[in-house]
Amino acid sequence: MQSTHTAVLNTLTRVQRFLDTNGPTLGSINQSGYRAILDDVVTTLSAHAVTQTTTKRMSAAVVAKERVLRNALKLNHMRPIVAVAAAQLRQVPEFLALKMPPITSTSRALVAWSGAMSNAASAYTKTFVDAGLPADFLAQLQAASDALNTALTARGATKAAQRGASAGLDAEASRGRQAVKVLDSLVEPLIAGNVSLLSQWKSAKRFAGRTTTVTDTSLDAASTGSASIPEPSASPVAPATAPTPAAAP
């Protein structure tokens, strides 16, 4: 969860707490549609945050598992086949498919390569078994390839869920800001004459920046829609002193 989303969620929960605490003063605001929207956004934001955190951790675990399965496929299953083919099958047409894949191959490429290797080796099963590979070496190769493919699918699903949670956080944060904006237009007129409550509300609804103190001037502005700007006080100016004439030579 990004810091911006955390800040929005913190603000929304502060607004909730203010509305709950001051319900009698705020009339029917807590029964309004935008109060319901506020509550829904808080619930949904929290759920998206949990999903995002969970999928991030799952993604790391899936990547680690994929690395293990890649190594198992290459070292435990493909390498023995390649070694036997290099020693006994160099002259057969399928030999090109019985080599190790490039070191830079992706997991998806490894799955495809193992399939091609299995097809090529199936014509020479006796050669591989006589060389010492287990009778079911092709079935083991397929199982290792299937396990890697399953890990790839899980990684894709985890990434999709993580992207969905991130998009949901963005959308709900925007909806939460809009809800607070509307609620602000309803709350401030009701508490314009209460300096303490107005100060608490301004602090609760703030998404960023420092909280400012509510002064009498801002209180007047909230209730009348205008604020008078005090005249600057004039400071007495010390009279200028005439320069002392220079002594005659």
One Martini backbone bead per residue (centre of mass of N, CA, C, O) as a GRO file, in nm:
protein
  249
    1MET     BB    1   0.093   0.038   0.026
    2GLN     BB    2   0.082   0.349  -0.032
    3SER     BB    3   0.120   0.648   0.121
    4THR     BB    4  -0.128   0.782  -0.011
    5HIS     BB    5  -0.334   0.565   0.077
    6THR     BB    6  -0.279   0.586   0.378
    7ALA     BB    7  -0.359   0.884   0.408
    8VAL     BB    8  -0.650   0.850   0.318
    9LEU     BB    9  -0.739   0.639   0.526
   10ASN     BB   10  -0.675   0.811   0.774
   11THR     BB   11  -0.871   1.041   0.705
   12LEU     BB   12  -1.135   0.878   0.688
   13THR     BB   13  -1.126   0.777   0.985
   14ARG     BB   14  -1.133   1.057   1.112
   15VAL     BB   15  -1.405   1.139   0.995
   16GLN     BB   16  -1.568   0.918   1.120
   17ARG     BB   17  -1.505   0.990   1.416
   18PHE     BB   18  -1.624   1.273   1.409
   19LEU     BB   19  -1.915   1.197   1.326
   20ASP     BB   20  -1.969   1.007   1.566
   21THR     BB   21  -1.907   1.206   1.803
   22ASN     BB   22  -2.102   1.452   1.652
   23GLY     BB   23  -2.397   1.368   1.579
   24PRO     BB   24  -2.598   1.569   1.724
   25THR     BB   25  -2.476   1.828   1.575
   26LEU     BB   26  -2.515   1.701   1.260
   27GLY     BB   27  -2.770   1.551   1.242
   28SER     BB   28  -2.823   1.385   0.920
   29ILE     BB   29  -2.537   1.311   0.810
   30ASN     BB   30  -2.516   1.004   0.911
   31GLN     BB   31  -2.771   0.943   0.692
   32SER     BB   32  -2.623   0.990   0.444
   33GLY     BB   33  -2.493   0.898   0.146
   34TYR     BB   34  -2.191   0.997   0.204
   35ARG     BB   35  -2.153   0.831   0.459
   36ALA     BB   36  -2.183   0.558   0.319
   37ILE     BB   37  -1.950   0.597   0.125
   38LEU     BB   38  -1.730   0.630   0.331
   39ASP     BB   39  -1.759   0.349   0.460
   40ASP     BB   40  -1.712   0.189   0.198
   41VAL     BB   41  -1.427   0.293   0.136
   42VAL     BB   42  -1.286   0.192   0.388
   43THR     BB   43  -1.346  -0.107   0.344
   44THR     BB   44  -1.224  -0.132   0.055
   45LEU     BB   45  -0.942  -0.027   0.108
   46SER     BB   46  -0.865  -0.242   0.315
   47ALA     BB   47  -0.901  -0.484   0.126
   48HIS     BB   48  -0.694  -0.397  -0.091
   49ALA     BB   49  -0.452  -0.389   0.101
   50VAL     BB   50  -0.454  -0.688   0.170
   51THR     BB   51  -0.428  -0.796  -0.117
   52GLN     BB   52  -0.163  -0.656  -0.191
   53THR     BB   53   0.011  -0.777   0.034
   54THR     BB   54  -0.043  -1.075  -0.025
   55THR     BB   55   0.052  -1.077  -0.329
   56LYS     BB   56   0.340  -0.992  -0.278
   57ARG     BB   57   0.418  -1.239  -0.111
   58MET     BB   58   0.331  -1.452  -0.316
   59SER     BB   59   0.515  -1.362  -0.546
   60ALA     BB   60   0.781  -1.426  -0.405
   61ALA     BB   61   0.719  -1.731  -0.366
   62VAL     BB   62   0.674  -1.803  -0.665
   63VAL     BB   63   0.951  -1.719  -0.771
   64ALA     BB   64   1.112  -1.917  -0.596
   65LYS     BB   65   0.973  -2.174  -0.701
   66GLU     BB   66   1.044  -2.135  -0.999
   67ARG     BB   67   1.350  -2.156  -0.964
   68VAL     BB   68   1.352  -2.447  -0.861
   69LEU     BB   69   1.203  -2.575  -1.109
   70ARG     BB   70   1.406  -2.496  -1.322
   71ASN     BB   71   1.649  -2.650  -1.206
   72ALA     BB   72   1.517  -2.927  -1.202
   73LEU     BB   73   1.463  -2.954  -1.504
   74LYS     BB   74   1.756  -2.915  -1.605
   75LEU     BB   75   1.932  -3.104  -1.405
   76ASN     BB   76   1.737  -3.371  -1.355
   77HIS     BB   77   1.629  -3.407  -1.677
   78MET     BB   78   1.784  -3.274  -1.920
   79ARG     BB   79   2.088  -3.337  -1.878
   80PRO     BB   80   2.086  -3.651  -1.908
   81ILE     BB   81   1.978  -3.650  -2.196
   82VAL     BB   82   2.207  -3.481  -2.321
   83ALA     BB   83   2.444  -3.668  -2.247
   84VAL     BB   84   2.352  -3.917  -2.405
   85ALA     BB   85   2.317  -3.783  -2.681
   86ALA     BB   86   2.617  -3.687  -2.709
   87ALA     BB   87   2.729  -3.991  -2.699
   88GLN     BB   88   2.491  -4.153  -2.911
   89LEU     BB   89   2.311  -3.908  -3.101
   90ARG     BB   90   2.460  -3.716  -3.316
   91GLN     BB   91   2.338  -3.850  -3.601
   92VAL     BB   92   2.061  -3.767  -3.547
   93PRO     BB   93   1.803  -3.557  -3.637
   94GLU     BB   94   1.714  -3.491  -3.317
   95PHE     BB   95   1.967  -3.360  -3.176
   96LEU     BB   96   1.890  -3.052  -3.154
   97ALA     BB   97   1.661  -3.131  -2.928
   98LEU     BB   98   1.915  -3.261  -2.732
   99LYS     BB   99   1.972  -2.984  -2.604
  100MET     BB  100   2.044  -2.726  -2.430
  101PRO     BB  101   1.926  -2.450  -2.341
  102PRO     BB  102   1.953  -2.143  -2.313
  103ILE     BB  103   2.049  -1.957  -2.039
  104THR     BB  104   1.819  -1.722  -2.117
  105SER     BB  105   1.577  -1.877  -2.069
  106THR     BB  106   1.268  -1.892  -2.010
  107SER     BB  107   1.022  -2.061  -1.863
  108ARG     BB  108   0.851  -2.090  -2.117
  109ALA     BB  109   1.084  -2.200  -2.294
  110LEU     BB  110   1.142  -2.452  -2.124
  111VAL     BB  111   0.874  -2.591  -2.169
  112ALA     BB  112   0.901  -2.612  -2.477
  113TRP     BB  113   1.174  -2.760  -2.485
  114SER     BB  114   1.088  -3.015  -2.328
  115GLY     BB  115   0.882  -3.105  -2.538
  116ALA     BB  116   1.083  -3.143  -2.771
  117MET     BB  117   1.267  -3.343  -2.621
  118SER     BB  118   1.056  -3.563  -2.575
  119ASN     BB  119   0.995  -3.620  -2.873
  120ALA     BB  120   1.288  -3.696  -2.953
  121ALA     BB  121   1.339  -3.926  -2.727
  122SER     BB  122   1.104  -4.134  -2.789
  123ALA     BB  123   1.271  -4.283  -3.027
  124TYR     BB  124   1.515  -4.352  -2.781
  125THR     BB  125   1.450  -4.501  -2.513
  126LYS     BB  126   1.648  -4.743  -2.496
  127THR     BB  127   1.908  -4.578  -2.492
  128PHE     BB  128   1.852  -4.432  -2.221
  129VAL     BB  129   1.799  -4.680  -2.040
  130ASP     BB  130   2.069  -4.826  -2.098
  131ALA     BB  131   2.235  -4.571  -1.977
  132GLY     BB  132   2.040  -4.522  -1.684
  133LEU     BB  133   1.769  -4.435  -1.716
  134PRO     BB  134   1.466  -4.429  -1.633
  135ALA     BB  135   1.182  -4.562  -1.766
  136ASP     BB  136   1.024  -4.274  -1.674
  137PHE     BB  137   1.178  -4.013  -1.784
  138LEU     BB  138   0.951  -3.875  -1.951
  139ALA     BB  139   0.747  -3.842  -1.722
  140GLN     BB  140   0.933  -3.671  -1.544
  141LEU     BB  141   0.972  -3.442  -1.744
  142GLN     BB  142   0.670  -3.365  -1.762
  143ALA     BB  143   0.624  -3.305  -1.461
  144ALA     BB  144   0.834  -3.075  -1.441
  145SER     BB  145   0.700  -2.899  -1.658
  146ASP     BB  146   0.421  -2.874  -1.524
  147ALA     BB  147   0.517  -2.735  -1.263
  148LEU     BB  148   0.627  -2.483  -1.402
  149ASN     BB  149   0.363  -2.402  -1.543
  150THR     BB  150   0.201  -2.362  -1.281
  151ALA     BB  151   0.380  -2.135  -1.168
  152LEU     BB  152   0.327  -1.939  -1.398
  153THR     BB  153   0.022  -1.915  -1.355
  154ALA     BB  154   0.041  -1.811  -1.061
  155ARG     BB  155   0.201  -1.556  -1.125
  156GLY     BB  156  -0.011  -1.427  -1.309
  157ALA     BB  157  -0.243  -1.419  -1.101
  158THR     BB  158  -0.095  -1.250  -0.888
  159LYS     BB  159  -0.043  -1.000  -1.064
  160ALA     BB  160  -0.339  -0.942  -1.130
  161ALA     BB  161  -0.428  -0.898  -0.835
  162GLN     BB  162  -0.232  -0.666  -0.777
  163ARG     BB  163  -0.334  -0.473  -0.997
  164GLY     BB  164  -0.626  -0.464  -0.896
  165ALA     BB  165  -0.563  -0.345  -0.616
  166SER     BB  166  -0.429  -0.084  -0.716
  167ALA     BB  167  -0.670   0.022  -0.876
  168GLY     BB  168  -0.866   0.022  -0.634
  169LEU     BB  169  -0.712   0.226  -0.462
  170ASP     BB  170  -0.734   0.463  -0.655
  171ALA     BB  171  -1.044   0.474  -0.679
  172GLU     BB  172  -1.112   0.496  -0.370
  173ALA     BB  173  -0.949   0.748  -0.308
  174SER     BB  174  -1.114   0.931  -0.493
  175ARG     BB  175  -1.390   0.876  -0.360
  176GLY     BB  176  -1.309   0.975  -0.077
  177ARG     BB  177  -1.245   1.268  -0.147
  178GLN     BB  178  -1.530   1.335  -0.250
  179ALA     BB  179  -1.682   1.275   0.011
  180VAL     BB  180  -1.537   1.487   0.187
  181LYS     BB  181  -1.618   1.731   0.020
  182VAL     BB  182  -1.922   1.705   0.067
  183LEU     BB  183  -1.920   1.692   0.377
  184ASP     BB  184  -1.793   1.969   0.418
  185SER     BB  185  -2.042   2.128   0.302
  186LEU     BB  186  -2.224   2.023   0.552
  187VAL     BB  187  -2.061   2.078   0.819
  188GLU     BB  188  -1.956   2.375   0.843
  189PRO     BB  189  -2.233   2.529   0.883
  190LEU     BB  190  -2.296   2.379   1.165
  191ILE     BB  191  -1.988   2.478   1.302
  192ALA     BB  192  -1.914   2.786   1.266
  193GLY     BB  193  -1.961   2.871   1.592
  194ASN     BB  194  -1.731   2.639   1.659
  195VAL     BB  195  -1.409   2.644   1.717
  196SER     BB  196  -1.337   2.357   1.809
  197LEU     BB  197  -1.484   2.191   1.590
  198LEU     BB  198  -1.358   2.327   1.344
  199SER     BB  199  -1.071   2.243   1.408
  200GLN     BB  200  -1.120   1.937   1.408
  201TRP     BB  201  -1.226   1.916   1.120
  202LYS     BB  202  -0.981   2.032   0.968
  203SER     BB  203  -0.796   1.806   1.070
  204ALA     BB  204  -0.954   1.550   0.974
  205LYS     BB  205  -0.980   1.634   0.649
  206ARG     BB  206  -0.680   1.625   0.609
  207PHE     BB  207  -0.447   1.495   0.365
  208ALA     BB  208  -0.238   1.741   0.378
  209GLY     BB  209  -0.035   1.890   0.574
  210ARG     BB  210  -0.083   2.137   0.792
  211THR     BB  211  -0.238   2.242   1.067
  212THR     BB  212  -0.466   2.499   1.124
  213THR     BB  213  -0.574   2.761   1.295
  214VAL     BB  214  -0.868   2.879   1.423
  215THR     BB  215  -0.994   3.187   1.375
  216ASP     BB  216  -1.200   3.452   1.391
  217THR     BB  217  -1.177   3.515   1.090
  218SER     BB  218  -1.246   3.226   0.984
  219LEU     BB  219  -1.519   3.216   1.126
  220ASP     BB  220  -1.649   3.451   0.975
  221ALA     BB  221  -1.608   3.332   0.693
  222ALA     BB  222  -1.784   3.076   0.740
  223SER     BB  223  -2.057   3.248   0.809
  224THR     BB  224  -2.030   3.495   0.568
  225GLY     BB  225  -1.799   3.463   0.326
  226SER     BB  226  -1.600   3.664   0.480
  227ALA     BB  227  -1.297   3.868   0.524
  228SER     BB  228  -1.113   4.073   0.718
  229ILE     BB  229  -0.841   4.291   0.675
  230PRO     BB  230  -0.607   4.396   0.864
  231GLU     BB  231  -0.449   4.667   0.952
  232PRO     BB  232  -0.152   4.783   0.962
  233SER     BB  233   0.067   4.875   1.193
  234ALA     BB  234   0.214   5.165   1.290
  235SER     BB  235   0.542   5.270   1.317
  236PRO     BB  236   0.747   5.463   1.466
  237VAL     BB  237   0.951   5.722   1.345
  238ALA     BB  238   1.253   5.830   1.361
  239PRO     BB  239   1.406   6.108   1.352
  240ALA     BB  240   1.605   6.275   1.165
  241THR     BB  241   1.952   6.349   1.159
  242ALA     BB  242   2.150   6.591   1.124
  243PRO     BB  243   2.434   6.655   0.994
  244THR     BB  244   2.751   6.726   1.078
  245PRO     BB  245   2.943   6.972   1.026
  246ALA     BB  246   3.226   7.044   0.893
  247ALA     BB  247   3.525   7.145   0.971
  248ALA     BB  248   3.716   7.404   0.931
  249PRO     BB  249   4.045   7.453   0.814
   0.00000   0.00000   0.00000
